[in-house]
Amino acid sequence: MLKKNELVEYFYKGIKDKENLKIGVEHEKFVLSKNGFHPLSYEMQNGIKDILLKFVSNGWKPKYDDEEKTIIALERFGEGITLEPGGQIELSGAQLSNIHQTCSETTRHLRELKSIGDEFEFILLGLGVEPSLKLNEFPWMPKKRYNIMRNYMPKVGNLGHHMMKRTCTNQVNLDFSSEEDMKNKYRLMLNLEGIATAIFANSPFDNKKISDYKSLRSHFWHHTDKDRTGLIPFVFKKDFNFEKYVEYALDIPMYFIIRDHKHINMTNYTFRNFLENKLKDNKYIEPTIDDWINHLSTLFPQVRLKQFLEIRSMDACSWDLICSQPAFWIGLLYNETSFNKTQELVESWTQEDRNYINKVAPKDGLQAKFKNGTILDVAQKLFEISKQGLNSRNILARNKKYDETFYLKELEINLSSGKSPADILVEKFNNKWDQDINNIYTENIF
């Protein structure tokens, strides 16, 4: 019988050696036909299923959602490829030691996928929201969990389907070396999540026009499911620890459990109901630790705790910035001096400040007013701290010619000019592109 202490212990097992903290990246991209720029369905010729089978022929191992009939994921070299609800393809990277390795992994993945795209005639778009297509133009992928989420989300928010099918994100996963280290990193990441939203905002368009948001993807998240999204303020309470996160997760409604390859709908129950055997009709299903792990993956706060910490607030970006995102966070959080400087920068911020940034960053981006200046002012200070942190790590590439600051180059150009990717796209749209969004499918693809 699964006990609460085992749920807490799961997080303790995530503690890593301070001298061996790893980095993980996850990045999604839209897969669109080269002719017409429509999303690929699963079963169509040269569609998503055929792409996955092509990966299998390249040495990837297939993973199934049923009794080995429907491929829904792949794995190789400690990496995973998964499908988002609208056919977006995600790389879940391996746990690696430095940004050189994560960027090499990203480059290898994108080249492999682009090679398949040349053969199957599709393009890849790294953007927070697909800029032209309407919700009903996206297919649903045949993952059983998505059927449950699809039916549940309209009950708890009005933009959940938009989030599922029309968005892409890039995430960075960071290790912790103790429960105290987890608390400090979690708090710092929550303080900065909205700043990162503004820095990497990359979804300014909606149905071929400029929207009211620099990060429309973030707006969708604000209206997805208030029970499982947001800033979770209890992280800043003095007594926050692994157990408090367990208490939070226990009271979030579940999506599903898996038994005999079948997904059982559990949306009427919290995990606490399940753990305490408070199910209707007196039926008994014994909870397992895998149920808990699956449940944790269906919580969507801006920073999520697993056996590592995930920052979830950033839009997907193009090739020139995709390596800047992990570099930015590692420079801040994996160097003690930089970490302390960052803490000093945010130590006076209140929950009201965090709520404010979370609200205005998606709309106004770097230009949003904050205290006596703008979010850009804070972003520029954080950039310098991050750069110093990467410098201090002094981890050189294989050719010994550059360190991890190399991956901040494009970000430095953006912040020096006071622009996010969204600002640059809007500028192009209004001038060079003459308000024709189709230019994005040639200029901004991988």
N, C-alpha and C positions, 0 to 999 in steps of 0.2 A: 504494500500500500504506500503510495507516494505521500510524503510528508512535507510540510512547509520548510523544514530545515534543509531538505534536499534541494528545494528551489533556491534557497539562499546560497547553499554550497555551490550550486552551478556557477554563480558569479565569482566566488572565491577561486574556483578552478581556472578562471580567466587571468589571474594575476601572473605577470611575466617578470623575468629577471630584468632589473633596471638597466643593465648593460646590453640587453638584447631585445629592445622594443622593436616591433615590426610595424610595417606600413601596409595597408591594403587600400586599393582603389576599386570603385565600381562606377562604370560609366555606361550610359544608355545612348542609343542613337536611333533616329527614324530610318526605316528602310523603305524607299520609295522607287517606283518604276521610273526608268530613265525617260520613257515616253509618257508624258501626262502627269508624272509626279504623284501617282496614287499609291497608297499603302498596299503592301502585298498581303494577300490572304494566306491562310495556312495551306490549303489544298491545291491552289492554282499551280499551273506549270511554272517551274522556277520560282515558286513562292517560298514561304517560310519553312515548310517541311523539307523541300528540296535543298534549301540552304543548310539546314541542320544535317541532312544526309551527306552533303558535300563535306561538311566539317568532319563527319564520321569517317569518310574516305581519306581524310587528311590525318587520321590518327586520334580523333577525339572519341571518348566513350559516351554513348547515348544514355540518357536517363529518361524514365517513363513515368507517366501519370496514371498508368493502369497496368494491365498484365502484359507489358512489353508490346503495346500496340501503338501508342501515341508518344512520339518523342517530344519532350517539352524542355529538355536541358541537356547540356554536355559538360564533360570535365576532362582536363588534361593538365599535367604539370602543376597540380594544385590550384589551377584556375577553373572557373565555371562560366558557362554561357547559358543565360536564361532568357525567357520570353516575358515581356511585359504585356498587359492586356490587349493593346492595340497593335501588336506585332513589332514593337520596339525591341531591339536586341541589346542585351546587357552583358558586359564582361564583368564578372566578379573575380577580381584579381587574387593572386596568391599573396600570402603574407611574406613581404620582402624587407630588406634591410635598409634601403636608401632610395632616393628619388631617381638616381640613374637606373636602378633596376625596375622601378615601377614604370618609368617612361619607356624603357625598352620593351617591357611587357605590353604596354599600351600600343606602341608603334607596331610590334609584331602582330597583335590582334587586328589592328585596323588594316594593315597591309594584307593579311590573310582574308579578311572580309571584303576588302576592296577588290582583291583578285577574283573572288567569287562573283562580285558585282559586275566586273568586266565581262565575265562569261554569261551571267544570268540577266544582265542589263538592268541593274538597279543602282541607285545612288544612296549615300549615307549622309544624313543631316544631323549635325550636333547643335541642337537648339532647345531651349526650355519648353517651348510650345510650337507645334507645327503651325506655320504662319498662314496657311491658305485653306486647309480642309475643315469641314464641319464635322461635328461629333458623329453623325450617322454615316459618314464616309469611311470611317475606320472599322475594320473587321474586329471580331472577338477571337482571341486565341483559345484553343480547346484545352485549357487547363481547368481542372475541376474546381479549384479554389476560386477561380474568377466567376464561375456561375453563382456561387454563394455570395461573393462580394458584390457582384452586379445587382443581385436582388436586394441586398441589405442596404447598400449605400444611399439610395434615394430616401430611405426612412430617417437618415441621420444628417443629411446635408444635401444641398442642391447642385453641387458641382463635382461630386465624387466621380461620376463617369467621365467628365472632362479630364480630371486628374489622371484617371486610369489609362485613357486611350490617347490623349492629346499632348502628354507631357513627357519630357526626359530630364533626368537629373544626373549629376556627377557627385559621388559621395567619397569621403575619405574616412578610413577606419584607423583608429589609433589605440595602442595598447596602454595599459596601466600597470604599475609595479606594486601597488598596494591598494587597499580600500581607500586610504587617505589620498593617494595619488589620483584614484578614480574621481573622488569628490572634487578635488581641485581642478582637474581637467574638465570635468562635466560642467562645473560652474563657469569656467572661463569660456568654454565653447558655447554655452547658452548666452553668455554676455555678447559674444561676437557673431552669433548666427545671423543676425540681421545685417551686420556690417558686411559679412561675406555674401549675403543675398544681393546687396547693392553693388559690391565690387564685381561680381560675376553675373549680374543680371543679363539675361540673354533671351528674353521672350517678349519683345515689345509689340508684336503683331497679333491680330485676331481677324481671321477671315479676310486676309489680303489688305487690311488697313492697319494704321497705327492705333493701338489700343490705349487705354488710360493708364497702363502699367509698364514699367521697365521689366518687371518679372511677373508676367501674367500667370506663370506656373505657380508662384507663391500665392497669388490671389485664389487660384483654384483650391490650394491646400487649406486656405482659411475657411473654406466652405465645404469641406469634405466630411469631417466627423469630429466634432469638438471633444468627444470622449477620449479619442486616441491620438490627437494631434496637439500642436502648440508648444508652449514653453515650460510646462510643468513646474510651477514656482516652488514646490516643496523641496526641490533640489538645493535651494539656498537656505533652508532651515538648518539650524545647528545640529540637529539629530539625524540628518540625512546619511544614509548608508545603504549597503546592499539590501538589507531587510526592508527598508522603507520603499525601495524601488519594487521589491516583491509585493509589498502591500498595495502599491499603486497598480501593478500589473494584475493582481488577483481580482481587482474590481472592475476591470475593463471587459466588456462583452467579448466573447470568443467569436471566431469565424467558423472553425471546423476542427475535427479530429479525423485521423485516417485509420481505418481498420480494414484489412483484407483488400487493399487497393481502392477502397471506397472512401469518399469524403462525406462525413456525417455533419450535417448542418447543426451548429451549436450557438447560433446567434441569439437564442433566447436565454443564454446562460453566461454568467461571468465565470472566470476560471475558479473563483472561490466556490461558487455553486457546484462546479464539477468536482473540485477537490473534496468537498464535504458531502458529496453524493446527494445533492439536492436537485435531482432531475425529476421531470414529470413522469407520471405513470409508474413510479417506483422502479424504473429500469436502472440497472447498474452497469456502468462501463468503468473499468479500472483505469485511472489516469496513469500516464507514463511520463518520463522525463522528456521524451520526444514530443509529447503533446505540449509541454511547457515551452520547449524550444520553438515549436511552430507558433505558439501563441505570442511569444516575444517578437517574432518576426512580423506580426500583424499590428504591432503598436507603431505609431508614426509621429512621435514628437520630433521637434527640430533636431535634437540630439538624442540618439537611442542607445541604451545600454544593452549589450549582449555580453560576450566574454571579451569584449573590446568596446570602444565608443565610436559611434558613427555620427558624423556631421552630415545632415540631410538637407541643408537649406539652399544649396547652390543649383542654379540652372546648368544643364548640359552646355558645354562650350565646344568651339571648333578646335582644330588641331593646335593652333598657336597658343591656346590657353589651357588645354586639357592637362598638361603636366604642371602648370602653375598652381593649380588648385591644391594638390597634395604638398607641393613645395611650400606654399604659403603657410599651411597649417603646421607642417613639421618644423619649419623655422621658428614658429611661435611656441610650440608645445614640447619639443624634444630637445631643447637646450635650456638649462636651468636659468642662465642669466636673462635670456629672452623671455622665458616664462614669467620670471619675477617682474620684469619691466612691463609686461602686458598686464599682469595683475595690478600693478600700481596704476596703470592707465585707466582701469575699469573699477577700481576698488570703491569708488563713491557712487557707482551706478546703482539705482534702485530697481525694484520690479516695475515701477511705473516707467522708468527709462527703457527697460527691456521691452515692455509692451508697446511703447511708443515706436521704438526702432522697428520692431516686428511689423507694426502696422504701416509705417510710412515708407520703409525701404522698398517694398515691392512696387509702390506707385511712383515715388520720386527718385529712388535710387541714390546715387552719390550726391545729388543736389539737395537731398532732404535736409532740413534744418535740424540741428541737434545741439542743445545747450547754447554756447556762444558762437557756434560755427556751423559746420555741415558734417554729414557723414563722411564726405571726402576728406576732411581734415583728419578724422580719426583713422580712415583707411590708409592715408599716406604715412601716418605715424606707425601704424601696425606693419606696413610694408617694410619700413626701415628696420624695425625690430626683427621681423622675420628674416630679412636679408642678413642681418648681423648674426642671427642664430644659425643660419645655414653656413655662413662663413666660419663660425666657431666650430661647427661639426667637422669642417675641413675634410670632407669625404670626396675624393677625386674620382672622376670617370676612369674607365679602363685605360684610356690613352694618356691619363695623368695631366691633361691640358686644362681642365676646368672642374670646379666643384659644383655643388647643388644649386648655387645662386644662378647658374646658367639658365635654369628653367623659370626664372622670374623675369626674364628680359621683356617679354611681351606685356606682362602685367605692369612692369615699371613704365613702359611707354604709355599705357592706358592711364595709369594714375597720375603721371606727370602732366598729361593733357586734361585730366579731370573727367575721363570718359569710361563708361562700362562698355562691354560688347553691345548692349542694347542701344546706347547713345550713338555708337559708330554705325550700327545698322540703320537707325532712324535717319541719320545724316545722309547715308548713301541712298536710302529710299526716297528722300525728298529732293535729292540733287542728281547724282550720277545715274540712278535707276529710273528717274522720272516717274516715281510712284508705281513702278511695275514690279510686283513682288517676285515674279518669275526669275528675276536676276539672282535671287538668293540660291536657286537650285544649280547655278553654275559657279558662282563666286564663293559660296560658303559651305560647300560640301567637303567631306574628307577626301 
